[in-house]
Each structure stands twice: as structure tokens, then as C-alpha cells.
Amino acid sequence: MRRLRRLLWIALASLLVLGGLGAGGLYFYQASLDRDIVRAPAALPTSAEEEKRRPQPKPGHGETWLLVGTDRRAESATTGEAAEAELWQPGSQRTDTIMLAHLSEDRRHAAIVSIPRDSWVSIPGRGRAKINAAFSWGGPALLVKTVESLTGIRVDHYAAIDFKGFATAVDAVDGVDVEVSKTVRDTNSGITWTAGRHHLDGEQALRFVRQRYNLPGGDFDRIKRQQALLKALSDRVLSAGTLTNPVKVDGLLRAVTRSITVDDGVTSGLLRSRLAELAQLDSSGFVTMPTRGTGMEGEQSVVYLDDGKTKALSQAIKDDKAREYLKRTGTGNAVEEVR
């Protein structure tokens, strides 16, 4: 981790030297990154009454982020600077990706837990519905409350990135590599993904993670694709070709900061540090929230979570023992090769 941070700072310093910004340039560069980040002041519960109902913090037990991917398939971005005037409007956004990212207290391990967007859960003040409805109805705050109610895990920070911004990040590192286990055709887009390795640019990466039709596991396979792409991007970020290239580092940081929305407690320094730590994640840290099958609620196709296993996984995260839990249960997702 120290080596990664040192390389990152070397790359940033090199960028500043090449740009002739001088000794004080590093401060101003970080400040410029900070100005690019959009913050949602009410993303986390703030009132004293709300705080009483939240899971209480457990010092020494790591840090948990709620990560959201938004996708309107529109020309305009739904997070970041382009959405600053209207951070969220009821019903105007949806979240196709919901993940809990837990960083261990020693920052040596991380766990990424994907929650299926069609999970049938209790939404505070709204009754039972699909979990992604919480974001549509009440934005980040209601989604945070829903996840905390479901898991008993305190959300320390919130971050949402528009998929278009994610595509820009992929392009900033000259694309990523993914392995497809069997040839499959996306009947919606008409794209055929042949078995083997694929080098994806940003737009191709979006098409890869958006597919859900004609995948054997449907949304569950799409979750694995999302996790595989996140792992592939992490590998690319850690490569020498990225970390020692100031232009690539700058492009990556700009892509992230310009397309992300976070809670108002997140500084550019904290964000940069956490991105570096998440990049250290090995493939054993990816998992899908345990389920017991799918079904219908009225005319809606939904996913039913396994209450007992969800509780056990959540407790392991709260105790900062997610790595031990995944190793013991063997429930982690294999993301080196996906459908």
C-alpha cells in the first residue's frame, strides 16, 4: 500500500513538473480535483433523531461505503458536475448497481458485496418493494436507510458514479481485459461475446456490464460481470504502465472526480486514498448478497434474499471479519472468468 501511494504521488508530482507548476502546484492540483467533486449534503442521515435509529459506529472495525452506479441511458450525466443543479429528482434516476464496499481496519483487505437491484426488501416509510425503488423514491438518503435497515451495517460514506463516467475512466487507462468463459449473444444489443479474452474500451465495457438478456443467470451473471470489470480496472490502475504515466494518472483522477457524487464528508484526499486501497482488492473479496431464489410480487419479478445468510454475512462485515467469513463459507464470486 505504501508503495502504491508513493508511486501515485510520484506520478502526480511528475505531471506537475512537466506542466511547470512549481513546488506549490501539488496543492493547487489537489484543490482542482476537489472542486470537480459534487457532494450531496443530505446523502447520510444528519438529524439527532435519525442518528438514534442508525447502526452505531464501531471504532476499530473498518470502514463501509455504499457504492451506487446510475444509468439513465441518456445523453446527460446523472452524477457529477453535469448533474450539480439537480442532484436528484424523484423518479428521474435509477440505480442499476448497488454495492457495499468494506475496507478492513488495517486496510489490507476489502470486501465488495453486490445487492441485486430487484431484491425485495422493506423500505423505511414505504413498505416492501425492490431495493432500487428506494433510490428512485428518496435518493441517496432513503437508499442508505434501506441498506442500513437490511444489514445492520453503518454506512460511513456514500459514492455514486454515472456509468458514462466509468467508461471515461476505462478509456483513461487505455482499456481493460476481461475473460469470457463461453460464447454468448446479447439478444438485446445484437453483440456476440466470443469465449476468450476481450480488451474493452469504455463504450465496450458499458455494453459488457449492461447485458442481462441471454445470460444463464440473468441479473446474477450481470453482477459478476460488473465485479469482473471493477477487478479488471483495478488491475489496470495498479499496472506500471498506468502508475508511472502522469498523463494516465491525471486522466483517471479527472474521470473519477468529474463524474462522481459523494456525501459531504468526502474530500479529494480521502477519495484518492480509498480508491488506492480498493485497487488492492483480490478476487476473493467479491460476493453477491445471499439469495434464496426469484419470484413474482404482483406483476414484478423480484429476488428474495436469504435472511439467515444475509444476517451472517452482515455480522461478519460489522465485526471486520469479512475475509474470514468468505474463506470459511466459500461464497465469494469467481470474477477472473465470467459468462
LINQUI-V499097 format. One record per backbone hydrogen bond with DSSP energy under -0.5 kcal/mol. NH is the residue of the N-H (numbers start at 1). CO is the residue of the C=O. If there is no record, write none. Layout:
nh=NH co=CO
nh=NH co=CO
This chain:
nh=5 co=1
nh=6 co=2
nh=7 co=3
nh=8 co=4
nh=9 co=5
nh=10 co=6
nh=11 co=7
nh=12 co=8
nh=13 co=9
nh=14 co=10
nh=15 co=11
nh=16 co=12
nh=17 co=13
nh=18 co=14
nh=19 co=15
nh=20 co=17
nh=21 co=16
nh=25 co=22
nh=26 co=23
nh=28 co=24
nh=29 co=25
nh=30 co=26
nh=31 co=27
nh=32 co=28
nh=33 co=29
nh=34 co=30
nh=35 co=31
nh=36 co=32
nh=36 co=33
nh=37 co=33
nh=37 co=34
nh=38 co=260
nh=40 co=262
nh=41 co=39
nh=43 co=40
nh=51 co=47
nh=52 co=48
nh=53 co=49
nh=53 co=50
nh=54 co=50
nh=54 co=51
nh=59 co=57
nh=61 co=58
nh=63 co=103
nh=65 co=101
nh=66 co=157
nh=67 co=65
nh=67 co=99
nh=68 co=159
nh=69 co=97
nh=70 co=68
nh=70 co=161
nh=71 co=94
nh=81 co=258
nh=83 co=80
nh=84 co=81
nh=86 co=83
nh=87 co=84
nh=91 co=136
nh=92 co=89
nh=93 co=89
nh=96 co=69
nh=96 co=94
nh=97 co=69
nh=99 co=67
nh=100 co=113
nh=101 co=65
nh=101 co=99
nh=102 co=100
nh=102 co=111
nh=103 co=63
nh=103 co=101
nh=104 co=102
nh=104 co=109
nh=107 co=104
nh=111 co=102
nh=112 co=285
nh=113 co=100
nh=113 co=111
nh=114 co=112
nh=114 co=287
nh=115 co=98
nh=116 co=114
nh=119 co=116
nh=120 co=303
nh=121 co=119
nh=121 co=129
nh=123 co=121
nh=123 co=127
nh=124 co=122
nh=126 co=123
nh=127 co=123
nh=129 co=121
nh=131 co=119
nh=132 co=117
nh=133 co=130
nh=134 co=131
nh=135 co=131
nh=136 co=132
nh=137 co=133
nh=138 co=134
nh=139 co=135
nh=142 co=138
nh=143 co=139
nh=144 co=140
nh=145 co=141
nh=146 co=142
nh=147 co=143
nh=148 co=144
nh=149 co=145
nh=150 co=146
nh=151 co=147
nh=152 co=148
nh=156 co=64
nh=156 co=154
nh=157 co=64
nh=159 co=66
nh=160 co=261
nh=161 co=68
nh=162 co=259
nh=163 co=70
nh=165 co=162
nh=166 co=162
nh=167 co=163
nh=168 co=164
nh=169 co=165
nh=170 co=166
nh=171 co=167
nh=172 co=168
nh=173 co=169
nh=173 co=170
nh=174 co=171
nh=175 co=170
nh=176 co=200
nh=178 co=198
nh=180 co=196
nh=181 co=338
nh=184 co=193
nh=186 co=191
nh=187 co=185
nh=190 co=186
nh=193 co=184
nh=193 co=191
nh=194 co=192
nh=196 co=180
nh=198 co=178
nh=200 co=176
nh=200 co=198
nh=205 co=201
nh=206 co=202
nh=207 co=203
nh=208 co=204
nh=209 co=205
nh=210 co=206
nh=211 co=207
nh=215 co=212
nh=218 co=215
nh=220 co=217
nh=222 co=218
nh=223 co=219
nh=224 co=220
nh=225 co=221
nh=226 co=222
nh=227 co=223
nh=228 co=224
nh=229 co=225
nh=230 co=226
nh=231 co=227
nh=232 co=228
nh=233 co=229
nh=234 co=230
nh=235 co=231
nh=236 co=232
nh=237 co=233
nh=238 co=234
nh=239 co=235
nh=239 co=236
nh=242 co=239
nh=243 co=239
nh=244 co=240
nh=245 co=242
nh=246 co=244
nh=249 co=245
nh=250 co=246
nh=251 co=247
nh=252 co=248
nh=253 co=249
nh=254 co=250
nh=255 co=251
nh=256 co=252
nh=257 co=253
nh=258 co=254
nh=259 co=256
nh=261 co=160
nh=262 co=38
nh=263 co=158
nh=264 co=40
nh=266 co=263
nh=267 co=265
nh=271 co=267
nh=272 co=268
nh=273 co=269
nh=274 co=270
nh=275 co=271
nh=276 co=272
nh=277 co=273
nh=278 co=274
nh=279 co=275
nh=280 co=277
nh=281 co=278
nh=285 co=282
nh=286 co=283
nh=287 co=112
nh=289 co=114
nh=292 co=304
nh=293 co=304
nh=295 co=302
nh=297 co=300
nh=300 co=297
nh=302 co=295
nh=302 co=300
nh=303 co=118
nh=304 co=293
nh=305 co=303
nh=306 co=290
nh=307 co=305
nh=310 co=306
nh=311 co=307
nh=312 co=308
nh=313 co=309
nh=314 co=310
nh=315 co=311
nh=316 co=312
nh=317 co=313
nh=318 co=314
nh=319 co=315
nh=320 co=317
nh=321 co=316
nh=325 co=321
nh=326 co=322
nh=327 co=323
nh=328 co=324
nh=329 co=325
nh=330 co=326
nh=331 co=326
nh=333 co=286
nh=335 co=333
nh=338 co=179
